Amino acid sequence: MNDGSPNGSSELCDTLAATAAARGLEGMFAELTASLAARQRWHSLFDARLMEARVALGLPLAGDSRTIPAEKQAALEAKSLEACREVGWPLVEEGKVAAGWMYLRAAVEPEEMGRRMAALAGRVDHTTTTSNAPTATDDVPDTERADETIQEIIHVALWEGADPALGLKLLLARNGTCNTITAYEQAVSRLPAARQRPAADLLVAHLHREVLASLVHDLHRRGIPVEPGPDASLTGVLEAAGGLNDDPAVHVDVSHLQSVLRIARVCTDHVTLRRAWELACYACRLPKESVYPGEPPFENVGAASRLFYGAQLGIDVEGAIAFFRKAAVLAKVEEAGSLPGDVLVLLLWRLARPAEALHAALDRPRDDAGPSLLQATGMLPSLVDMAAASGDFGPLRKACKEHGDEITFAATLAAERAGA
């Protein structure tokens, strides 16, 4: 097989001409693609596969695919996606993640790309390489090539949205909490809620470990005997230390703590909710001068977050509902934005109280500026979903008639018929 040098290329061209004459274009393309794959000429292999597909379908070698008959267009698209996978995965395995993703973006599910990148990241080391790790070039040291691979994985996973949780995990290990929270806010926060949750779970778990470790270290330094086990809780350690309510010590960057308490609102996993509740309990003991006011209904971030997460754990449920209901009413009167009403709806929905959630949703001010962030990311259920879960479409249909919303009214009829 030729090595890509001018002489080798000339020899291959002669071989291709002879093969085409003896076995036709199908044989010629088989010879060409085998040679390109053996030499890891992946970009050229992709071009060859597209050319091969066009010839096999009786199409011109170039031209706008939109003018192709529908049946041939579908076949060409299938061959194109097959070629994307054929060249994309080897590029990823070589550590050329961004180049591989260029082909794979339209050809594979993000979850599969995430699994492959996670496996690659596990093989890459900043000081050594293995036989499976990316191969260094003559002028690029192994450690530099490996670092470039990790950076490409972070970019594709996080900024291209292939696997935000993986991207944040790698970024957290390299750049720390502050940069990772900023990256979450910029790249993850407006994704659908289901895609945010793994990344948010990761941040909550990280900050919980960080605060717990710092707190225990501080208590040991003071001579307070605290020996947390593997399942230690922040609240348990605080209780063992007397609560530290009048203590000026701060064991975490407060802006990080308040950001993570906000980010965690998307989470539904019980373990994560428990960690978020513990972080909120910790926030409640911080000196007043060290905390920052949040937006309604989380002006007091620690106290409101403790109610929000605690209710989802079965802690002071009625107290939490009363608090957020009052905040929603006040916000409506003062025109203070949609978040208080949205949080009440979200909490009632998560507490499996759909009729109350629907009533709260219908009671919110109508927002002509478009959906809130909680709605846009799918954290809130639709009005139709709430009505269906409550078993009563009447209140929603009444509201639809009052506001001239024929679309939602029709959706209730369809939903009722589908559930019958």
PALUMPA-832197 format. One record per residue (C-alpha): residue number from 0; x, z, y; residue in three letters. Coordinates in pm, whole numbers. Layout:
+-----+--------+--------+--------+-----+
:   i :     c1 :     c3 :     c2 :  aa :
+-----+--------+--------+--------+-----+
: NUM :      X :      Z :      Y : Ala :
...
+-----+--------+--------+--------+-----+
***
This chain:
+-----+--------+--------+--------+-----+
:   i :     c1 :     c3 :     c2 :  aa :
+-----+--------+--------+--------+-----+
:   0 :      0 :      0 :      0 : Met :
:   1 :    152 :    -90 :    336 : Asn :
:   2 :    254 :    180 :    585 : Asp :
:   3 :    120 :     27 :    906 : Gly :
:   4 :    451 :   -120 :   1019 : Ser :
:   5 :    449 :   -481 :   1146 : Pro :
:   6 :    591 :   -608 :    817 : Asn :
:   7 :    349 :   -398 :    615 : Gly :
:   8 :     59 :   -517 :    828 : Ser :
:   9 :    163 :   -877 :    780 : Ser :
:  10 :    177 :   -827 :    404 : Glu :
:  11 :   -169 :   -672 :    404 : Leu :
:  12 :   -309 :   -960 :    608 : Cys :
:  13 :   -171 :  -1204 :    350 : Asp :
:  14 :   -324 :   -995 :     73 : Thr :
:  15 :   -661 :   -988 :    249 : Leu :
:  16 :   -658 :  -1366 :    292 : Ala :
:  17 :   -577 :  -1417 :    -76 : Ala :
:  18 :   -842 :  -1167 :   -185 : Thr :
:  19 :  -1106 :  -1329 :     36 : Ala :
:  20 :  -1029 :  -1667 :   -119 : Ala :
:  21 :  -1036 :  -1531 :   -474 : Ala :
:  22 :  -1307 :  -1265 :   -464 : Arg :
:  23 :  -1497 :  -1331 :   -145 : Gly :
:  24 :  -1556 :  -1112 :    157 : Leu :
:  25 :  -1685 :   -821 :    -53 : Glu :
:  26 :  -1353 :   -800 :   -235 : Gly :
:  27 :  -1163 :   -842 :     89 : Met :
:  28 :  -1344 :   -550 :    251 : Phe :
:  29 :  -1286 :   -335 :    -58 : Ala :
:  30 :   -913 :   -408 :    -29 : Glu :
:  31 :   -908 :   -336 :    344 : Leu :
:  32 :  -1103 :    -12 :    336 : Thr :
:  33 :   -904 :    125 :     43 : Ala :
:  34 :   -582 :     56 :    233 : Ser :
:  35 :   -709 :    218 :    553 : Leu :
:  36 :   -830 :    527 :    370 : Ala :
:  37 :   -499 :    565 :    183 : Ala :
:  38 :   -313 :    548 :    515 : Arg :
:  39 :   -560 :    786 :    685 : Gln :
:  40 :   -646 :    525 :    945 : Arg :
:  41 :   -988 :    680 :    996 : Trp :
:  42 :  -1091 :    515 :   1324 : His :
:  43 :  -1001 :    174 :   1187 : Ser :
:  44 :  -1184 :    253 :    865 : Leu :
:  45 :  -1501 :    320 :   1063 : Phe :
:  46 :  -1472 :    -17 :   1238 : Asp :
:  47 :  -1415 :   -186 :    904 : Ala :
:  48 :  -1721 :    -20 :    749 : Arg :
:  49 :  -1943 :   -138 :   1034 : Leu :
:  50 :  -1807 :   -489 :   1002 : Met :
:  51 :  -1858 :   -479 :    625 : Glu :
:  52 :  -2218 :   -364 :    669 : Ala :
:  53 :  -2299 :   -640 :    917 : Arg :
:  54 :  -2155 :   -907 :    691 : Val :
:  55 :  -2343 :   -771 :    388 : Ala :
:  56 :  -2669 :   -780 :    586 : Leu :
:  57 :  -2607 :  -1133 :    714 : Gly :
:  58 :  -2574 :  -1018 :   1074 : Leu :
:  59 :  -2333 :  -1132 :   1346 : Pro :
:  60 :  -2011 :   -930 :   1358 : Leu :
:  61 :  -2097 :   -811 :   1711 : Ala :
:  62 :  -2406 :   -783 :   1926 : Gly :
:  63 :  -2684 :   -551 :   2032 : Asp :
:  64 :  -2827 :   -379 :   1724 : Ser :
:  65 :  -3163 :   -343 :   1900 : Arg :
:  66 :  -3230 :   -715 :   1854 : Thr :
:  67 :  -3188 :   -690 :   1475 : Ile :
:  68 :  -3502 :   -711 :   1257 : Pro :
:  69 :  -3641 :   -365 :   1182 : Ala :
:  70 :  -3569 :   -368 :    807 : Glu :
:  71 :  -3207 :   -466 :    863 : Lys :
:  72 :  -3172 :   -229 :   1157 : Gln :
:  73 :  -3263 :     65 :    934 : Ala :
:  74 :  -3013 :    -47 :    669 : Ala :
:  75 :  -2739 :    -88 :    930 : Leu :
:  76 :  -2810 :    255 :   1073 : Glu :
:  77 :  -2790 :    411 :    726 : Ala :
:  78 :  -2455 :    243 :    664 : Lys :
:  79 :  -2332 :    357 :   1007 : Ser :
:  80 :  -2419 :    720 :    933 : Leu :
:  81 :  -2250 :    692 :    594 : Glu :
:  82 :  -1938 :    562 :    766 : Ala :
:  83 :  -1954 :    848 :   1017 : Cys :
:  84 :  -1942 :   1100 :    734 : Arg :
:  85 :  -1672 :    909 :    548 : Glu :
:  86 :  -1430 :    922 :    841 : Val :
:  87 :  -1553 :   1237 :   1017 : Gly :
:  88 :  -1490 :   1490 :    742 : Trp :
:  89 :  -1128 :   1386 :    676 : Pro :
:  90 :  -1058 :   1413 :   1050 : Leu :
:  91 :  -1200 :   1767 :   1050 : Val :
:  92 :   -992 :   1858 :    745 : Glu :
:  93 :   -682 :   1734 :    926 : Glu :
:  94 :   -761 :   1972 :   1213 : Gly :
:  95 :   -881 :   1695 :   1445 : Lys :
:  96 :  -1213 :   1868 :   1491 : Val :
:  97 :  -1321 :   1708 :   1818 : Ala :
:  98 :  -1249 :   1359 :   1686 : Ala :
:  99 :  -1436 :   1434 :   1365 : Gly :
: 100 :  -1735 :   1572 :   1553 : Trp :
: 101 :  -1753 :   1250 :   1755 : Met :
: 102 :  -1860 :   1077 :   1433 : Tyr :
: 103 :  -2043 :   1365 :   1266 : Leu :
: 104 :  -2262 :   1471 :   1558 : Arg :
: 105 :  -2534 :   1221 :   1464 : Ala :
: 106 :  -2470 :   1222 :   1089 : Ala :
: 107 :  -2475 :   1586 :    972 : Val :
: 108 :  -2665 :   1907 :   1038 : Glu :
: 109 :  -2489 :   2153 :   1273 : Pro :
: 110 :  -2504 :   2419 :    999 : Glu :
: 111 :  -2290 :   2206 :    768 : Glu :
: 112 :  -2039 :   2143 :   1047 : Met :
: 113 :  -2031 :   2515 :   1114 : Gly :
: 114 :  -1952 :   2595 :    750 : Arg :
: 115 :  -1670 :   2340 :    740 : Arg :
: 116 :  -1522 :   2467 :   1067 : Met :
: 117 :  -1542 :   2829 :    952 : Ala :
: 118 :  -1352 :   2738 :    635 : Ala :
: 119 :  -1093 :   2548 :    838 : Leu :
: 120 :  -1052 :   2836 :   1082 : Ala :
: 121 :   -994 :   3069 :    789 : Gly :
: 122 :   -706 :   2850 :    670 : Arg :
: 123 :   -542 :   2810 :   1007 : Val :
: 124 :   -277 :   3065 :   1099 : Asp :
: 125 :    -84 :   3080 :   1425 : His :
: 126 :    249 :   3146 :   1263 : Thr :
: 127 :    244 :   2959 :    932 : Thr :
: 128 :     64 :   2668 :    770 : Thr :
: 129 :    -42 :   2610 :    413 : Thr :
: 130 :    -79 :   2296 :    214 : Ser :
: 131 :   -444 :   2282 :    319 : Asn :
: 132 :   -384 :   2354 :    686 : Ala :
: 133 :   -350 :   2088 :    955 : Pro :
: 134 :    -28 :   1893 :    924 : Thr :
: 135 :    216 :   1919 :   1214 : Ala :
: 136 :    370 :   1609 :   1362 : Thr :
: 137 :    745 :   1576 :   1407 : Asp :
: 138 :    730 :   1683 :   1772 : Asp :
: 139 :    451 :   1943 :   1750 : Val :
: 140 :    530 :   2278 :   1584 : Pro :
: 141 :    293 :   2406 :   1316 : Asp :
: 142 :    187 :   2704 :   1530 : Thr :
: 143 :    103 :   2481 :   1826 : Glu :
: 144 :    -95 :   2239 :   1610 : Arg :
: 145 :   -283 :   2530 :   1452 : Ala :
: 146 :   -366 :   2674 :   1793 : Asp :
: 147 :   -492 :   2334 :   1908 : Glu :
: 148 :   -716 :   2321 :   1601 : Thr :
: 149 :   -865 :   2663 :   1679 : Ile :
: 150 :   -928 :   2559 :   2039 : Gln :
: 151 :  -1103 :   2243 :   1918 : Glu :
: 152 :  -1316 :   2448 :   1679 : Ile :
: 153 :  -1414 :   2680 :   1966 : Ile :
: 154 :  -1504 :   2383 :   2184 : His :
: 155 :  -1717 :   2208 :   1922 : Val :
: 156 :  -1875 :   2526 :   1787 : Ala :
: 157 :  -1954 :   2684 :   2123 : Leu :
: 158 :  -1966 :   2424 :   2397 : Trp :
: 159 :  -2099 :   2142 :   2178 : Glu :
: 160 :  -2344 :   2384 :   2015 : Gly :
: 161 :  -2249 :   2317 :   1652 : Ala :
: 162 :  -2215 :   2688 :   1566 : Asp :
: 163 :  -2226 :   2918 :   1872 : Pro :
: 164 :  -2168 :   3235 :   1668 : Ala :
: 165 :  -1848 :   3096 :   1515 : Leu :
: 166 :  -1725 :   2982 :   1856 : Gly :
: 167 :  -1790 :   3325 :   2006 : Leu :
: 168 :  -1622 :   3500 :   1713 : Lys :
: 169 :  -1304 :   3298 :   1756 : Leu :
: 170 :  -1315 :   3329 :   2135 : Leu :
: 171 :  -1367 :   3704 :   2111 : Leu :
: 172 :  -1056 :   3742 :   1894 : Ala :
: 173 :   -845 :   3545 :   2141 : Arg :
: 174 :   -985 :   3603 :   2488 : Asn :
: 175 :  -1164 :   3938 :   2468 : Gly :
: 176 :  -1507 :   4065 :   2562 : Thr :
: 177 :  -1529 :   3954 :   2925 : Cys :
: 178 :  -1460 :   3584 :   2865 : Asn :
: 179 :  -1684 :   3583 :   2559 : Thr :
: 180 :  -1982 :   3726 :   2747 : Ile :
: 181 :  -1929 :   3468 :   3021 : Thr :
: 182 :  -1918 :   3192 :   2759 : Ala :
: 183 :  -2240 :   3320 :   2604 : Tyr :
: 184 :  -2416 :   3313 :   2940 : Glu :
: 185 :  -2294 :   2959 :   3012 : Gln :
: 186 :  -2319 :   2793 :   2672 : Ala :
: 187 :  -2562 :   2990 :   2455 : Val :
: 188 :  -2825 :   3165 :   2666 : Ser :
: 189 :  -3049 :   2862 :   2713 : Arg :
: 190 :  -3041 :   2748 :   2352 : Leu :
: 191 :  -3352 :   2806 :   2139 : Pro :
: 192 :  -3385 :   3172 :   2049 : Ala :
: 193 :  -3319 :   3111 :   1679 : Ala :
: 194 :  -2981 :   2955 :   1763 : Arg :
: 195 :  -2891 :   3232 :   2005 : Gln :
: 196 :  -2954 :   3519 :   1765 : Arg :
: 197 :  -2645 :   3496 :   1540 : Pro :
: 198 :  -2421 :   3485 :   1849 : Ala :
: 199 :  -2610 :   3773 :   2014 : Ala :
: 200 :  -2591 :   3978 :   1691 : Asp :
: 201 :  -2214 :   3924 :   1695 : Leu :
: 202 :  -2176 :   4046 :   2054 : Leu :
: 203 :  -2391 :   4355 :   1997 : Val :
: 204 :  -2194 :   4449 :   1685 : Ala :
: 205 :  -1863 :   4398 :   1866 : His :
: 206 :  -1952 :   4608 :   2168 : Leu :
: 207 :  -2101 :   4880 :   1948 : His :
: 208 :  -1770 :   4905 :   1756 : Arg :
: 209 :  -1575 :   4900 :   2081 : Glu :
: 210 :  -1775 :   5180 :   2246 : Val :
: 211 :  -1781 :   5393 :   1930 : Leu :
: 212 :  -1405 :   5362 :   1879 : Ala :
: 213 :  -1331 :   5444 :   2243 : Ser :
: 214 :  -1569 :   5740 :   2241 : Leu :
: 215 :  -1423 :   5888 :   1921 : Val :
: 216 :  -1068 :   5840 :   2052 : His :
: 217 :  -1158 :   6021 :   2374 : Asp :
: 218 :  -1319 :   6310 :   2187 : Leu :
: 219 :  -1016 :   6346 :   1960 : His :
: 220 :   -792 :   6351 :   2266 : Arg :
: 221 :  -1001 :   6636 :   2405 : Arg :
: 222 :   -981 :   6826 :   2079 : Gly :
: 223 :  -1350 :   6786 :   1998 : Ile :
: 224 :  -1378 :   6765 :   1617 : Pro :
: 225 :  -1570 :   6446 :   1544 : Val :
: 226 :  -1504 :   6264 :   1217 : Glu :
: 227 :  -1741 :   5966 :   1199 : Pro :
: 228 :  -1793 :   5801 :    863 : Gly :
: 229 :  -1821 :   5430 :    793 : Pro :
: 230 :  -2189 :   5430 :    899 : Asp :
: 231 :  -2137 :   5641 :   1211 : Ala :
: 232 :  -2378 :   5599 :   1499 : Ser :
: 233 :  -2314 :   5628 :   1869 : Leu :
: 234 :  -2607 :   5865 :   1904 : Thr :
: 235 :  -2477 :   6082 :   1622 : Gly :
: 236 :  -2131 :   6111 :   1779 : Val :
: 237 :  -2281 :   6184 :   2121 : Leu :
: 238 :  -2503 :   6453 :   1970 : Glu :
: 239 :  -2204 :   6608 :   1793 : Ala :
: 240 :  -2024 :   6619 :   2129 : Ala :
: 241 :  -2316 :   6780 :   2309 : Gly :
: 242 :  -2453 :   6462 :   2462 : Gly :
: 243 :  -2190 :   6429 :   2739 : Leu :
: 244 :  -2478 :   6398 :   2987 : Asn :
: 245 :  -2290 :   6569 :   3268 : Asp :
: 246 :  -1956 :   6418 :   3170 : Asp :
: 247 :  -1794 :   6158 :   3403 : Pro :
: 248 :  -1614 :   5972 :   3123 : Ala :
: 249 :  -1694 :   5603 :   3078 : Val :
: 250 :  -1578 :   5441 :   2754 : His :
: 251 :  -1668 :   5078 :   2820 : Val :
: 252 :  -1679 :   4827 :   3104 : Asp :
: 253 :  -2028 :   4897 :   3233 : Val :
: 254 :  -2088 :   4533 :   3328 : Ser :
: 255 :  -2015 :   4436 :   2965 : His :
: 256 :  -2254 :   4702 :   2838 : Leu :
: 257 :  -2538 :   4595 :   3065 : Gln :
: 258 :  -2481 :   4226 :   2988 : Ser :
: 259 :  -2496 :   4288 :   2613 : Val :
: 260 :  -2810 :   4499 :   2650 : Leu :
: 261 :  -2967 :   4200 :   2826 : Arg :
: 262 :  -2839 :   3947 :   2572 : Ile :
: 263 :  -2968 :   4157 :   2281 : Ala :
: 264 :  -3331 :   4104 :   2387 : Arg :
: 265 :  -3331 :   3783 :   2184 : Val :
: 266 :  -3241 :   3972 :   1866 : Cys :
: 267 :  -3487 :   4068 :   1592 : Thr :
: 268 :  -3254 :   4188 :   1315 : Asp :
: 269 :  -3317 :   4558 :   1241 : His :
: 270 :  -2947 :   4650 :   1230 : Val :
: 271 :  -2882 :   4478 :   1561 : Thr :
: 272 :  -3184 :   4642 :   1722 : Leu :
: 273 :  -3055 :   4980 :   1608 : Arg :
: 274 :  -2712 :   4910 :   1757 : Arg :
: 275 :  -2870 :   4790 :   2082 : Ala :
: 276 :  -3081 :   5106 :   2098 : Trp :
: 277 :  -2771 :   5320 :   2048 : Glu :
: 278 :  -2590 :   5131 :   2322 : Leu :
: 279 :  -2891 :   5190 :   2548 : Ala :
: 280 :  -2883 :   5561 :   2464 : Cys :
: 281 :  -2515 :   5563 :   2554 : Tyr :
: 282 :  -2595 :   5386 :   2883 : Ala :
: 283 :  -2846 :   5657 :   2969 : Cys :
: 284 :  -2568 :   5919 :   2981 : Arg :
: 285 :  -2344 :   5725 :   3218 : Leu :
: 286 :  -2280 :   5868 :   3565 : Pro :
: 287 :  -2527 :   5717 :   3814 : Lys :
: 288 :  -2251 :   5591 :   4038 : Glu :
: 289 :  -2106 :   5378 :   3756 : Ser :
: 290 :  -2416 :   5173 :   3671 : Val :
: 291 :  -2570 :   4872 :   3838 : Tyr :
: 292 :  -2942 :   4814 :   3898 : Pro :
: 293 :  -3100 :   4538 :   3691 : Gly :
: 294 :  -3398 :   4316 :   3759 : Glu :
: 295 :  -3752 :   4443 :   3696 : Pro :
: 296 :  -3855 :   4587 :   3455 : Pro :
: 297 :  -3494 :   4678 :   3373 : Phe :
: 298 :  -3399 :   4830 :   3708 : Glu :
: 299 :  -3268 :   5127 :   3512 : Asn :
: 300 :  -3101 :   4921 :   3243 : Val :
: 301 :  -3025 :   5207 :   3006 : Gly :
: 302 :  -3363 :   5379 :   3015 : Ala :
: 303 :  -3573 :   5061 :   2998 : Ala :
: 304 :  -3355 :   4913 :   2723 : Ser :
: 305 :  -3384 :   5234 :   2522 : Arg :
: 306 :  -3764 :   5204 :   2538 : Leu :
: 307 :  -3760 :   4831 :   2457 : Phe :
: 308 :  -3533 :   4854 :   2152 : Tyr :
: 309 :  -3660 :   5192 :   2042 : Gly :
: 310 :  -4021 :   5074 :   2023 : Ala :
: 311 :  -3917 :   4797 :   1785 : Gln :
: 312 :  -3764 :   5068 :   1564 : Leu :
: 313 :  -4082 :   5276 :   1576 : Gly :
: 314 :  -3949 :   5517 :   1841 : Ile :
: 315 :  -4192 :   5615 :   2122 : Asp :
: 316 :  -4395 :   5299 :   2079 : Val :
: 317 :  -4686 :   5397 :   2302 : Glu :
: 318 :  -4455 :   5527 :   2573 : Gly :
: 319 :  -4269 :   5196 :   2577 : Ala :
: 320 :  -4589 :   4991 :   2595 : Ile :
: 321 :  -4720 :   5207 :   2880 : Ala :
: 322 :  -4392 :   5166 :   3069 : Phe :
: 323 :  -4378 :   4788 :   3038 : Phe :
: 324 :  -4751 :   4749 :   3101 : Arg :
: 325 :  -4715 :   4941 :   3428 : Lys :
: 326 :  -4413 :   4728 :   3522 : Ala :
: 327 :  -4611 :   4408 :   3453 : Ala :
: 328 :  -4903 :   4523 :   3671 : Val :
: 329 :  -4668 :   4620 :   3952 : Leu :
: 330 :  -4483 :   4290 :   3933 : Ala :
: 331 :  -4812 :   4101 :   3953 : Lys :
: 332 :  -4917 :   4294 :   4262 : Val :
: 333 :  -4579 :   4257 :   4431 : Glu :
: 334 :  -4520 :   3899 :   4307 : Glu :
: 335 :  -4192 :   4018 :   4157 : Ala :
: 336 :  -4142 :   3737 :   3907 : Gly :
: 337 :  -4244 :   3665 :   3550 : Ser :
: 338 :  -3998 :   3879 :   3355 : Leu :
: 339 :  -4199 :   4206 :   3349 : Pro :
: 340 :  -4508 :   4031 :   3214 : Gly :
: 341 :  -4302 :   3828 :   2969 : Asp :
: 342 :  -4128 :   4139 :   2835 : Val :
: 343 :  -4462 :   4310 :   2778 : Leu :
: 344 :  -4592 :   4007 :   2585 : Val :
: 345 :  -4271 :   3987 :   2381 : Leu :
: 346 :  -4278 :   4355 :   2293 : Leu :
: 347 :  -4644 :   4352 :   2190 : Leu :
: 348 :  -4586 :   4042 :   1978 : Trp :
: 349 :  -4289 :   4198 :   1800 : Arg :
: 350 :  -4493 :   4511 :   1738 : Leu :
: 351 :  -4748 :   4293 :   1553 : Ala :
: 352 :  -5018 :   4346 :   1816 : Arg :
: 353 :  -5113 :   3982 :   1881 : Pro :
: 354 :  -5452 :   4044 :   2047 : Ala :
: 355 :  -5288 :   4272 :   2305 : Glu :
: 356 :  -5002 :   4026 :   2346 : Ala :
: 357 :  -5250 :   3745 :   2416 : Leu :
: 358 :  -5440 :   3956 :   2668 : His :
: 359 :  -5114 :   4041 :   2846 : Ala :
: 360 :  -5011 :   3675 :   2844 : Ala :
: 361 :  -5341 :   3561 :   2991 : Leu :
: 362 :  -5315 :   3832 :   3256 : Asp :
: 363 :  -4983 :   3702 :   3386 : Arg :
: 364 :  -4980 :   3503 :   3711 : Pro :
: 365 :  -4995 :   3130 :   3650 : Arg :
: 366 :  -4651 :   2987 :   3721 : Asp :
: 367 :  -4661 :   2640 :   3868 : Asp :
: 368 :  -4280 :   2630 :   3881 : Ala :
: 369 :  -4256 :   2585 :   3504 : Gly :
: 370 :  -4194 :   2809 :   3205 : Pro :
: 371 :  -3988 :   3127 :   3226 : Ser :
: 372 :  -3656 :   3150 :   3047 : Leu :
: 373 :  -3819 :   3354 :   2769 : Leu :
: 374 :  -4073 :   3077 :   2720 : Gln :
: 375 :  -3819 :   2797 :   2751 : Ala :
: 376 :  -3595 :   2941 :   2479 : Thr :
: 377 :  -3882 :   3013 :   2243 : Gly :
: 378 :  -3858 :   3392 :   2260 : Met :
: 379 :  -4228 :   3403 :   2343 : Leu :
: 380 :  -4489 :   3267 :   2103 : Pro :
: 381 :  -4737 :   3011 :   2228 : Ser :
: 382 :  -5079 :   3120 :   2345 : Leu :
: 383 :  -5229 :   2935 :   2049 : Val :
: 384 :  -5002 :   3121 :   1805 : Asp :
: 385 :  -5105 :   3454 :   1955 : Met :
: 386 :  -5473 :   3363 :   1937 : Ala :
: 387 :  -5441 :   3246 :   1577 : Ala :
: 388 :  -5258 :   3564 :   1477 : Ala :
: 389 :  -5525 :   3776 :   1645 : Ser :
: 390 :  -5801 :   3592 :   1459 : Gly :
: 391 :  -6000 :   3529 :   1778 : Asp :
: 392 :  -5969 :   3209 :   1982 : Phe :
: 393 :  -6250 :   3313 :   2218 : Gly :
: 394 :  -6044 :   3474 :   2500 : Pro :
: 395 :  -5801 :   3183 :   2510 : Leu :
: 396 :  -6077 :   2922 :   2513 : Arg :
: 397 :  -6250 :   3107 :   2796 : Lys :
: 398 :  -5925 :   3103 :   2997 : Ala :
: 399 :  -5876 :   2733 :   2921 : Cys :
: 400 :  -6219 :   2651 :   3064 : Lys :
: 401 :  -6152 :   2860 :   3374 : Glu :
: 402 :  -5822 :   2687 :   3444 : His :
: 403 :  -5913 :   2335 :   3334 : Gly :
: 404 :  -5663 :   2336 :   3048 : Asp :
: 405 :  -5812 :   2084 :   2807 : Glu :
: 406 :  -5487 :   2040 :   2613 : Ile :
: 407 :  -5458 :   2403 :   2507 : Thr :
: 408 :  -5834 :   2414 :   2439 : Phe :
: 409 :  -5797 :   2117 :   2204 : Ala :
: 410 :  -5496 :   2287 :   2042 : Ala :
: 411 :  -5711 :   2590 :   1960 : Thr :
: 412 :  -5965 :   2369 :   1786 : Leu :
: 413 :  -5689 :   2200 :   1585 : Ala :
: 414 :  -5529 :   2533 :   1497 : Ala :
: 415 :  -5860 :   2680 :   1386 : Glu :
: 416 :  -5933 :   2377 :   1169 : Arg :
: 417 :  -5583 :   2391 :   1017 : Ala :
: 418 :  -5619 :   2760 :    935 : Gly :
: 419 :  -5969 :   2729 :    792 : Ala :
+-----+--------+--------+--------+-----+
***
